[in-house]
Amino acid sequence: MPDSKPYLRSRWAAAVAVACAFAGQGNIHAAATPESLHALGSGFGRISPLGLAICGIVIVVVMAIIVVAEIIRTDSKQREKVDIGWQYFQEMATMKRLTTQETDILKRIVEEGAVSSADMVFDSSFIYEDALEAFLKENSRQLEKDETQYALLRGLRVKLGYSLLPSEVPLSSTRQLEEGMAATIFDNEGVPMKGRVAEVRERAWAVIMDEEIPPMLAAGAAVNVSLQRAGDGEYNVNLGIKATRLGQRLLYLPHTRTLERKQLRNWVRIDVNIPCRVTVMSRVEGWVEGSGGPSVGMVLEGRMLDLSGGGTCARFTSPIPQNYKLSLNFDLPGQSLRGVQSEVMRMTSVVKGNREDFEHNLKFMTMETAAQEKIVRYVFEKQRIDSQMRGPIKIE
């Protein structure tokens, strides 16, 4: 076996020389660099293939240990995050006054929906609907046998606040529909039939038709449904009819999350309380005697509830059917607007106590630029004041 001492001394000398060179020792650098490089090179030449293999294995093992340690650390943090999420989940369940049954089924929804942090189902209707869809798919057979679970889910939705969403939050599921929403059913030939949402359950929802259900709208028939949501937009969806109740004019439809949303307006809308007057200019095209509605020339007094550059919502004691043309008069501070041509887009009945009023969404049809600028200036000025006093405004 060759003597290793000269080899070790040469490696040590090389290391010292290189270290001194980087330390800025000029004289040592000049004298030692050639020898150190020679010694370093000869030293590397003496490393055997087995030594290289051992070094490679050691490096791989060290890297593997580092990777495993990082995975363990990350997994530990993830478990900690999950634990915190469940802790907040329990606190929110208590705050929402969920029963034991409701808490248990919500836990199952979170688990089967693979929600990253359990408490997120209390913060987002979208996350809840995603998780609920996975839960319903996984437990469809069990739910069909025990329909009381659907009632439990409906009560849970109400307590979570996901049954009546603010108009600023778009709908992501038909389970979020509101009773009373205007609905138009189109058959496979495109013939429209008016109705409104009658009931919304977790298993299905129903539309009550204004007229008798025609024979072509039977169970299994495909229809297109257009839904109008006040302050939000129009939603369209294609569905197959689950069942009908001819005597009650009810169509039962399955739930879906494939809603297509079309925003109604792009104007800033503000709440107002302004007296107004409308004159009926024309009825619905095709109107016949005896079909109801105010006569042409009739004047109605009411109040505007909101206002934008594109239209208004006005309340009257008498109903004005959709598509009626009106002439609208109202006053803004320091200015009067007369003869604003408007069309009724939607009409909704509002019952308070023993009194029934009717809210109408009116679209401004033709208006002078100067008049529209007056409205826009008023809206933005009131917006500025309201935002200072009450916080952010609503955008449509």
C-alpha positions, 0 to 999 in steps of 0.5 A, spaced: 500 500 500 503 506 498 504 511 503 498 516 504 502 521 508 505 525 502 498 525 498 495 528 505 500 533 505 500 535 498 492 536 499 493 540 505 498 544 502 493 545 496 487 547 500 492 552 504 494 555 498 487 556 495 485 559 501 490 564 502 489 566 495 482 568 496 484 571 502 488 576 498 495 574 500 499 575 494 506 573 495 503 566 498 499 566 492 504 567 487 509 562 490 504 556 492 499 556 486 502 552 481 504 547 486 497 547 489 494 546 483 499 540 481 498 537 488 490 538 487 490 535 480 495 529 483 490 528 489 484 527 485 487 522 480 488 518 486 481 517 487 478 510 485 472 509 482 469 506 488 470 512 492 467 516 487 461 511 487 461 512 495 461 519 494 455 519 489 451 514 494 452 519 500 450 525 496 444 522 494 442 519 501 443 526 503 438 529 498 433 524 500 434 525 507 433 533 505 427 531 501 423 527 506 424 532 511 421 537 507 415 533 505 414 531 513 415 539 515 410 541 509 405 535 511 405 537 518 404 544 516 398 542 512 395 538 518 396 544 522 392 548 517 387 542 517 386 542 524 385 549 525 380 549 519 376 544 523 376 548 529 374 554 526 368 550 523 366 548 530 366 555 532 362 557 526 357 551 527 356 553 534 355 561 531 350 559 526 346 554 531 347 548 527 343 542 530 348 536 531 345 532 525 346 539 521 353 539 523 354 532 522 352 532 515 355 539 513 362 535 516 360 529 510 359 535 505 366 538 507 370 531 507 366 528 500 367 535 497 375 535 499 374 542 501 381 544 503 379 548 509 373 546 513 371 553 515 371 555 508 364 552 507 361 558 511 364 563 507 363 562 500 356 559 497 360 557 491 365 552 495 359 550 499 355 548 492 361 545 489 362 540 495 354 539 496 354 537 488 360 532 490 356 529 496 349 528 493 353 524 487 356 520 492 350 519 496 344 519 491 342 512 492 341 513 500 338 520 499 333 517 494 331 512 500 331 517 505 328 523 503 328 527 510 335 528 508 333 533 503 329 537 508 335 537 513 339 540 507 334 545 506 334 547 513 342 547 513 342 552 507 337 557 510 342 557 516 348 558 512 345 564 509 345 560 502 338 560 500 337 568 499 343 571 496 344 578 495 343 581 488 350 582 488 352 575 488 351 571 482 347 565 482 351 558 481 346 553 482 338 552 481 338 551 489 339 558 490 333 560 486 328 565 490 320 563 490 317 568 485 322 569 480 319 571 473 320 565 469 319 563 461 319 556 459 320 555 451 318 548 448 322 545 443 319 549 438 321 556 441 314 557 444 314 562 450 310 560 456 310 565 462 310 563 469 314 564 476 318 560 481 313 556 485 318 552 490 325 551 491 327 544 494 334 541 495 331 535 491 327 539 485 324 546 484 318 548 481 315 553 476 307 555 476 305 557 469 300 563 468 296 558 463 294 551 463 300 546 461 300 544 454 300 537 452 307 537 449 310 539 456 310 532 459 315 529 463 321 528 460 320 533 455 326 538 454 325 545 455 329 552 455 328 556 462 329 563 462 329 566 469 329 574 471 333 576 477 331 583 480 338 587 481 342 582 477 341 579 471 337 573 466 339 566 467 338 561 462 338 553 462 336 547 458 333 542 462 328 536 462 321 536 466 321 531 471 314 531 473 307 535 472 301 537 476 296 539 471 291 541 476 296 546 479 299 548 473 306 546 476 312 543 472 317 540 476 325 541 474 331 538 476 337 542 479 343 544 475 349 548 476 350 549 468 346 556 469 348 561 463 348 568 466 347 575 462 347 581 466 342 586 465 345 593 465 351 596 466 349 602 470 351 604 477 344 604 481 343 608 487 337 607 492 332 613 492 325 615 494 322 620 489 315 621 487 313 620 480 308 620 475 307 615 469 302 616 463 300 609 459 302 611 452 301 604 449 299 597 451 302 590 449 302 588 442 297 584 441 293 586 447 285 584 446 279 587 450 278 584 457 285 582 458 286 587 463 291 592 464 291 600 465 288 603 459 292 608 454 292 615 457 291 613 464 295 616 469 298 613 475 302 616 481 308 612 485 315 612 487 321 611 484 325 606 489 332 606 485 335 610 479 340 609 474 342 612 467 339 606 464 332 605 468 329 605 474 324 601 479 318 604 481 312 602 485 305 603 484 298 601 487 296 598 480 300 593 476 302 595 469 304 589 465 310 587 462 312 591 455 307 597 456 310 603 454 310 609 459 311 616 459 315 618 466 315 624 470 320 626 476 324 631 479 331 631 481 334 637 485 334 643 481 331 640 475 325 636 472 325 631 467 318 630 463 316 625 458 322 620 459 320 614 454 320 608 458 318 600 457 316 596 463 321 590 463 318 586 469 313 587 474 313 584 481 307 583 487 309 586 493 305 584 499 306 588 506 301 586 511 294 587 508 297 591 502 299 589 495 303 594 491 307 593 485 314 594 483 316 595 476 323 595 473 322 600 467 328 601 462 329 608 459 327 607 451 329 614 448 332 620 452 335 626 450 343 626 452 342 632 456 337 629 460 341 623 461 347 627 463 343 630 469 341 623 471 348 620 471 350 627 474 345 626 480 347 618 481 354 619 481 353 625 486 349 621 491 353 615 490 359 620 493 355 622 499 352 615 500 359 612 500 362 617 505 356 615 509 354 608 508 360 605 505 360 602 498 354 602 493 351 597 489 353 595 482 349 592 477 
